[in-house]
């Protein structure tokens, strides 16, 4: 990988050119690590930080060479194994998934990258142990099985390009990329379903889609707030119905015709817990390498090229 030039820099070695072609052909098959038709460029300048066309990546590699120490193509689909993690932390069923990572399709790899290496075991036991969130291990296992089954299930009989999960993932990505309303998503799903064979497995609406991918979503905590922005109804104050500073009502008036309707707060704060988001970044092979760069990148004694090179 790093013996690019012929002696005296009179040209590029044929072995290096063949290796670049082999790398490009491999990267083009790893759809979970691509941005549509583009792949990450591992040249010494881009350092896997940019997505480019395969032609542009080939040109960069032939001209600039690979980024240093990129023997394990983790940004292009190769798994990064941690022996201590496999031996000590993962359940037996989970370890089987990681040991057979090469045999998984890209949809299954996407599920593993999204849920993390320590996901619920595939085998669901008869004992149900609830964690601090009140969700039993059986429920977590069944939810994970739903996602895995979606990765295995073809979109319709004979489909070779998409599984149920890959089609849903593309549609959801388009919805958020172009800020489509839910009603528009439902109409598009129903229209595509009319084009597909009758035995298709595409969800009919956004509600069904969310049920399929709920295990891959990151948690959001909704906290009621005062409409004047002076306090949160949280922790010791979560049972209050009026602002303790100015007496503003917490909830909107309930319509007399629907007295049993759930009350709606005037203002709501949506809190995004940081811990599961950091765990997700470290769980994915694609992002874990970048998250640990400060601690693992090579430094030259006496030279500071980045704040992380300093002792402090």
Steps between C-alpha positions, in 0.01 A plus 500: 500500500781739573753403232350722233783636290764331292869569580593864447128583475488427128149356521245307705547131574259270318438312828381823662266577208353149520459541876313829456262336251444212744427749781254699287316184395471397866383843618227515232338188645474641856179703458459562873824701497416702187319827433288393205762429230788667687755341735733649760833609356791343697775702335766674707319833459131411549570236773154340470339834583325558166273302269606507135421312179698181438678667207609790722613265779704296250667818376578616856649164599719476191625853555515537879503142630311355800473666840753363748434167676173431322550124486158424645238654268255581778355801314424279202329199654771292664419412864733614775526227759590564861602167659427620853154610396420173330632286786364686801202717414287344229242226550558172315232569240636848437855372461375271228377803307837677530701189410287463185506871417636434151200281417244764604330711234529877518154536658601274791827693541299823514288355783811396694662840445184679616423289806862458603713193567322424829149457367235271654577131447329341203368219717208616717483315830187423700619716789414867481733738683411868488770764498489849646287621206229242575559316171549127536785313335241294311348818354842624393583164345172487310548858376846416375369185332244715315779717358717201406205327332443818298862483383452136393157539342500591126287791388304254284553149367800499270628844606879516479566873545310579821383339820210634704741686729714653223192633320363649821839651587519673160147637528553631853828662393322675211225620736747670733736615224222698329285569809195316365184508715363172631196516271731530197702200621180296538389586146840408354505168688153410376589596142819291501302212650263513201797459265639199687371141486217410737731305731717806576601581859529880477317670793190689391559812708747681725348359818574143385848609393581638845394172662746313277803720572420607858789294639748704292373839614676711762295601806341843541368621834212750497487739796214747551607863541341824608370699203701800627819292496577549870493138621478132407246263650774250574636295791347637824272732299364243255165474684432877507223637281585869533826694468646546849633845407213675320209256524466430127297189421696196383228348279273643234126504584323173416208514260178433688384260228807279549568498876698174488742623238867507606601845619750694291767726651546857380873440442714188476876459516641207302810372675743281304695281749870514415602156633323277246613730219864467603452124534360489146803686365737255667290198401514559124812385316468805277518762777690321781832556324440876485377515861823342627733695271622738772633207702629276220650726232876503471690802628856620456694588812553872535249588227144611566278490193174473692391593857476127584876468441569705813542332837212693658 
